[in-house]
């Protein structure tokens, strides 16, 4: 009866995401791995739970087979998990359910929380499947990233509208530093979760999805805008490291701002190295040219420019290692100017030598972020304990 609610947890079936897959059989793809846990045969999709879904929501899967001769050779494997978070339950046997062409199956309510499933490859034919899910809305959508970039850029404009932002109260400056960190982390998110994900799929994929052309263009413009604002800050930080009297901004500049850039640019540099290794995967040489990664003009910059030349163009170089090294130099010089610039006593050569020694120590320590300094201090305490 339509008004009778079944007992137990009942999740949503208002599907808002469809994933379409094409899978080759064991005769077409001979390098498929064996399912080792239960010896079920060759595995097309390994053991997993679907992620990014609303809790207890329904999952529907439809499959159709093409050019298949052997009936029921494809199947879905199911195994119960210990409490949903532990390993497989040895007391509950795993199941292999044959799936003929035209099969439709569901995973209801808490099934996906407490079980894993896998796809066992058939001996012939091609499997096409559509998986229908109720995805969590918010993070990971175009609306989410569009609104987030707009919010950050609007906040940047608000901070930049006042020339005395960084001369204000300590609390206001701390908010500014937090905003800069958020902006840099957002740049990482836009670059690695959106732009590179788009361009790595090739020009053919781009031509098949014209809807995404404008959103990608908007994200490129937003990234460029955030990069220009970042460069403006880098230029002011460079000036602050040379003379703390040339800009009113410098007198209130904090090492925390240097730390934000060093930490977030290091993360960006490491992720870029990972993507560079990904681009070198031999698999790209085996697929059609229009399905290989194609360059993103905003990120894949050509030409050898010095750091100063890049900054004048409002850009950061693709290789960030030199930027990070310079930031450490600027931070070190800033610390010396801020804390030790007035310590020298010209009345005594001895005092002059002591002041220079203090300056060298501060310079060496000043290149490290606060987190790095804490790690060094912690390591020294451990070393002393062993002596």
DASUL-V442828 format. One record per run of one state. SS is the DSSP state (hx for helix, st for strand, lp for the rest). FROM is the first residue (numbers start at 1). TO is the last residue. Records with the same first field share a line. If there is no record, write none. Layout:
SS->FROM-TO, FROM-TO
This chain:
lp->1-16, 25-32, 36-40, 49-52, 54-58, 67-74, 85-87, 89-94, 99-103, 108-110, 121-125, 134-134, 136-141, 161-164, 168-169, 200-201, 209-210, 243-247, 253-254, 280-281, 287-288, 292-306, 313-320, 341-348, 367-369, 387-387
st->17-24, 33-35, 41-48, 53-53, 59-66, 75-81, 88-88, 95-98, 104-107, 115-120, 126-133, 135-135
hx->82-84, 111-114, 142-160, 165-167, 170-199, 202-208, 211-242, 248-252, 255-279, 282-286, 289-291, 307-312, 321-340, 349-366, 370-386
